[in-house]
Amino acid sequence: MPRALLIDRLVPGFLSAHPDATGVEIGTGLDTRHENVDNGRSRWYELGLPGVLDPRRHFSADILRRTAIAPR
C-alpha cells in the first residue's frame, strides 16, 4: 500500500481518539493531507521549502487551523 494512502487511513482513527491533536507534516510539498484527514478541530503545520510553498499558496491559503511554514 502506498505510504500516502496508509497515512490517510490511519490519521482519522487517531484524530477520533485525539480530536484536538496537532499534526506536523515535514516536506509537505504540494500534498493535500490536511484536506484528506481534517476533523474540523485539529491544528496542522506543514513544513516545506519556499520554492514549493510560495506557489502553493496561490491554490491553498493558510486557514486558522492549518499553517504552512518555510525556512528563511
C-alpha distances in whole Angstrom, upper triangle without the diagonal:
4,6,9,7,7,10,11,11,12,15,17,18,19,21,22,24,25,26,28,25,25,22,22,20,20,20,20,20,20,17,18,16,20,20,17,18,21,23,27,28,26,27,24,25,23,24,24,27,30,29,26,27,31,30,27,30,31,28,27,30,30,31,32,29,27,28,27,29,29,32,35
4,6,5,6,9,10,11,13,15,17,18,19,21,22,24,25,25,27,24,23,20,20,17,17,17,16,17,17,14,15,14,17,18,15,16,20,22,25,26,24,25,22,22,20,21,21,23,26,26,22,23,27,26,23,26,28,25,24,27,27,28,30,27,24,25,24,25,26,28,32
4,5,5,6,9,10,11,12,15,16,16,18,20,22,22,22,24,21,20,16,16,13,14,14,14,15,15,13,14,12,15,17,14,14,18,20,23,24,21,22,19,19,17,18,18,21,24,24,21,21,25,25,22,24,26,24,23,25,25,26,27,24,22,23,21,23,23,25,29
4,5,5,6,9,10,11,13,15,16,17,19,21,21,21,22,19,18,15,15,12,13,13,11,13,13,9,10,8,12,13,10,11,15,18,20,21,19,19,16,17,15,16,17,19,22,22,19,19,23,22,19,21,23,20,19,22,21,22,24,21,19,20,19,21,21,24,27
4,5,5,6,9,10,12,14,15,16,18,20,20,20,22,20,20,17,17,15,17,17,15,16,15,12,12,10,13,13,10,11,15,17,20,22,20,20,18,19,18,20,20,23,26,25,22,22,25,25,21,24,25,22,21,24,23,24,25,22,20,22,21,24,25,27,31
4,5,5,6,9,11,12,13,15,16,18,18,19,21,19,19,16,16,15,16,17,16,18,18,14,14,11,14,15,12,12,15,17,21,21,19,20,18,19,18,20,21,24,27,27,24,24,27,27,24,26,28,25,23,26,25,25,26,23,21,23,22,24,26,28,32
4,5,5,6,9,10,10,12,14,16,16,16,18,15,15,12,13,11,13,15,13,16,16,12,12,9,11,13,10,9,12,14,18,18,16,17,14,16,15,17,18,21,24,25,21,21,25,25,21,23,25,23,21,23,22,22,23,19,18,19,19,21,23,25,29
4,6,6,7,10,11,11,13,15,16,15,17,16,15,13,14,13,15,16,14,16,15,12,10,7,9,10,7,6,10,12,15,17,15,16,14,16,15,18,19,23,25,25,22,21,25,24,20,22,24,21,19,21,20,20,21,18,17,19,19,21,23,26,30
4,6,6,8,10,11,12,14,15,16,18,16,17,15,17,16,18,19,18,20,19,15,14,11,13,13,9,8,12,13,17,18,16,18,17,19,19,21,23,26,29,29,25,25,28,28,24,26,28,25,22,25,24,23,24,21,20,22,22,25,27,29,33
4,6,6,7,9,10,12,13,14,16,14,15,13,15,14,17,19,17,20,20,16,15,12,13,14,11,9,12,13,17,17,15,17,16,18,18,20,22,26,28,29,26,25,29,29,25,27,29,26,24,25,24,23,24,20,19,21,22,24,26,28,32
4,5,5,6,9,10,10,11,13,10,11,9,12,12,15,17,16,19,19,15,13,10,10,12,9,7,9,10,13,13,11,13,12,15,15,18,20,24,26,27,24,23,26,27,23,24,26,24,21,22,20,20,20,16,16,18,19,21,23,26,30
4,5,5,6,9,10,9,12,11,13,12,15,15,18,20,18,21,20,17,14,11,11,11,9,6,8,7,11,12,11,13,13,16,17,20,23,26,28,30,26,25,28,28,24,25,27,24,21,22,21,20,20,16,16,19,21,23,26,29,32
4,5,5,7,9,10,13,12,14,13,16,17,20,23,21,24,24,20,18,14,14,15,13,10,11,10,14,14,13,16,16,19,20,23,25,29,31,33,29,28,31,31,28,28,31,28,25,26,24,23,22,19,19,22,24,26,28,31,34
4,5,5,6,8,10,9,11,11,14,15,18,21,20,23,23,19,18,14,14,16,14,10,11,10,14,13,11,13,14,17,18,21,24,27,30,31,28,27,30,31,27,28,30,28,25,25,23,22,21,17,18,20,22,23,26,28,32
4,5,5,5,7,7,9,10,13,15,18,21,19,22,22,19,17,13,12,13,12,8,9,7,10,9,8,11,12,15,17,20,23,27,29,30,27,25,28,29,25,25,28,26,22,23,20,19,18,14,15,18,20,22,25,28,31
4,6,5,9,10,13,13,17,19,22,25,23,26,25,22,19,16,15,16,14,11,11,8,11,10,10,14,15,19,21,24,27,30,32,34,31,29,32,32,29,28,31,28,25,25,23,21,20,17,18,21,23,26,29,31,35
4,6,9,9,13,14,17,19,23,26,24,27,27,24,22,18,17,19,17,13,14,11,14,12,12,15,16,19,22,24,28,31,33,35,32,30,33,34,31,31,33,31,27,28,25,23,22,18,20,23,25,27,30,32,35
4,6,6,9,11,15,17,20,23,22,26,26,23,21,17,15,17,17,13,12,10,12,10,9,11,13,16,19,22,25,29,31,33,30,28,31,32,29,28,31,29,25,25,22,20,19,15,17,19,22,23,27,29,32
4,6,9,11,15,17,21,23,21,25,25,21,19,16,14,15,15,11,10,7,8,6,6,10,12,15,18,21,25,28,30,32,29,27,29,30,27,26,29,26,23,23,20,18,16,13,15,18,20,22,26,28,31
4,7,10,13,16,19,22,21,24,24,21,19,17,14,16,16,13,11,9,9,6,5,7,10,13,17,20,23,27,28,30,28,25,28,29,26,25,28,26,22,21,18,16,14,10,13,15,18,20,24,26,29
4,7,10,13,16,19,18,22,22,19,18,15,13,15,16,12,11,10,11,8,5,7,9,11,14,17,20,24,26,28,26,23,26,28,24,24,27,25,22,21,18,16,14,11,12,14,17,18,22,24,27
4,7,10,13,16,15,19,20,17,16,13,11,14,15,12,11,11,12,9,6,5,6,8,11,13,17,20,22,25,22,20,23,25,21,21,24,23,19,19,15,14,13,9,10,11,13,14,18,20,23
4,6,10,13,12,15,16,14,13,10,9,12,13,10,10,12,13,11,7,6,5,6,8,11,14,18,20,22,20,17,21,22,19,19,22,21,17,17,15,14,14,10,9,11,12,13,16,18,22
4,6,10,9,13,15,13,13,11,10,14,14,13,13,15,16,15,11,9,6,5,6,7,11,15,17,19,17,15,18,20,17,18,21,20,17,17,14,15,15,12,10,10,10,10,13,15,18
4,6,6,10,11,9,10,8,9,13,13,12,13,16,17,17,13,11,8,6,5,6,9,12,15,17,14,13,16,18,15,16,19,18,15,16,14,16,16,13,11,10,9,10,12,14,18
4,5,9,12,11,13,11,13,16,16,16,17,20,21,20,17,14,11,8,6,5,7,10,13,15,13,12,16,17,15,17,20,19,17,18,16,18,19,16,13,12,10,10,10,12,16
4,6,9,9,12,12,13,16,17,17,18,22,23,23,19,17,13,11,7,6,5,7,11,12,10,10,14,15,13,15,18,18,16,17,16,19,20,18,15,13,10,10,10,11,15
4,6,6,8,8,10,13,13,14,15,19,20,20,17,15,11,9,6,6,5,9,11,12,9,8,12,13,10,13,15,14,13,14,13,16,18,16,12,11,9,10,10,13,16
4,5,9,10,12,14,15,17,18,21,22,23,20,18,14,12,9,8,6,8,10,9,6,7,10,10,8,11,14,13,12,14,14,17,20,18,14,13,10,11,11,13,16
4,7,9,11,12,13,15,16,20,21,22,20,18,15,14,10,11,9,11,12,11,7,8,10,9,7,10,11,10,10,12,13,16,19,18,14,14,11,13,13,16,19
4,6,8,9,10,12,13,17,18,20,17,16,13,12,9,11,10,13,14,14,10,10,14,13,10,12,14,12,10,13,14,16,18,16,13,13,11,14,14,18,21
4,6,5,6,9,10,14,15,17,15,14,11,12,10,13,13,16,17,17,13,12,15,14,10,12,14,11,9,12,12,13,16,14,11,12,12,15,16,20,23
4,5,5,6,8,12,14,15,13,12,9,11,9,12,13,17,18,19,15,14,17,17,14,15,17,14,12,14,14,14,16,13,11,13,12,15,17,20,23
4,5,5,5,9,10,11,9,9,7,9,9,12,14,18,19,20,17,15,18,18,14,14,17,14,11,12,11,11,12,10,8,10,11,14,17,20,23
4,6,6,9,10,12,11,12,10,12,12,16,17,20,21,21,18,16,18,18,14,14,16,13,10,12,12,11,13,11,10,13,13,17,19,23,26
4,6,9,11,14,13,14,12,14,14,17,18,21,23,23,20,18,21,20,17,18,19,16,13,16,15,15,17,14,13,15,16,19,21,25,28
4,6,9,11,10,11,10,13,14,17,19,22,24,25,21,20,23,23,19,19,21,18,16,17,16,15,16,13,12,15,16,19,22,25,28
4,6,8,7,9,9,12,13,17,19,23,24,25,22,20,22,22,19,18,20,18,14,15,14,12,13,10,10,13,15,18,21,25,28
4,6,6,10,11,15,16,20,23,26,27,29,25,23,26,26,22,22,24,21,18,18,16,14,14,11,12,16,18,21,24,27,30
4,6,9,11,15,17,20,23,26,27,29,26,23,25,25,22,21,22,20,17,16,15,12,11,9,11,14,17,20,24,27,30
4,7,10,13,16,20,23,26,27,29,26,23,25,26,23,22,24,22,18,18,15,12,10,8,10,14,17,20,23,26,29
4,7,10,13,16,20,23,24,27,24,21,24,25,21,20,23,21,18,17,14,12,10,7,9,12,15,17,21,23,26
4,7,10,13,17,20,21,24,21,18,21,22,19,18,21,20,16,15,11,10,8,5,6,8,11,13,17,20,22
4,7,10,13,17,18,20,18,15,18,19,16,15,19,17,14,13,10,10,9,6,5,6,8,11,14,17,20
4,6,10,13,15,17,15,12,15,17,14,14,18,17,13,13,10,11,11,8,6,5,6,7,10,13,16
4,7,10,12,14,12,9,13,14,12,12,15,15,12,12,10,12,13,11,8,6,5,6,8,11,15
4,7,9,12,10,9,12,14,12,13,17,17,14,14,12,15,16,14,11,9,6,5,6,8,12
4,7,9,7,6,10,12,10,12,15,15,14,14,13,16,18,17,13,11,7,6,5,8,11
4,6,6,6,8,11,11,12,15,16,15,16,15,19,21,20,16,14,10,8,5,7,9
4,5,5,6,9,10,10,13,15,14,14,14,18,20,20,17,13,10,8,5,7,8
4,6,6,7,9,11,13,14,15,16,16,20,23,23,19,16,13,12,9,10,11
4,6,6,6,9,11,12,12,13,14,18,21,20,16,14,11,11,9,11,13
4,6,5,6,9,10,10,10,11,14,17,17,13,11,7,8,7,10,12
4,5,5,8,10,10,10,11,15,18,19,15,13,10,10,9,12,12
4,5,6,8,9,10,13,16,20,20,17,15,12,13,12,15,16
4,5,5,6,8,10,14,17,17,13,12,10,12,12,15,17
4,5,5,5,7,11,14,15,12,11,9,11,12,15,16
4,6,7,10,13,17,18,15,14,12,15,15,18,19
4,7,10,12,16,17,14,14,13,16,16,20,21
4,7,9,13,13,10,10,10,13,15,19,20
4,6,10,11,9,9,9,12,14,18,19
4,7,8,6,5,7,10,13,16,18
4,6,5,7,9,13,16,19,21
4,6,7,11,14,17,20,22
4,7,10,13,17,20,22
4,7,10,13,17,19
4,6,10,13,15
4,7,10,13
4,7,9
4,6
4
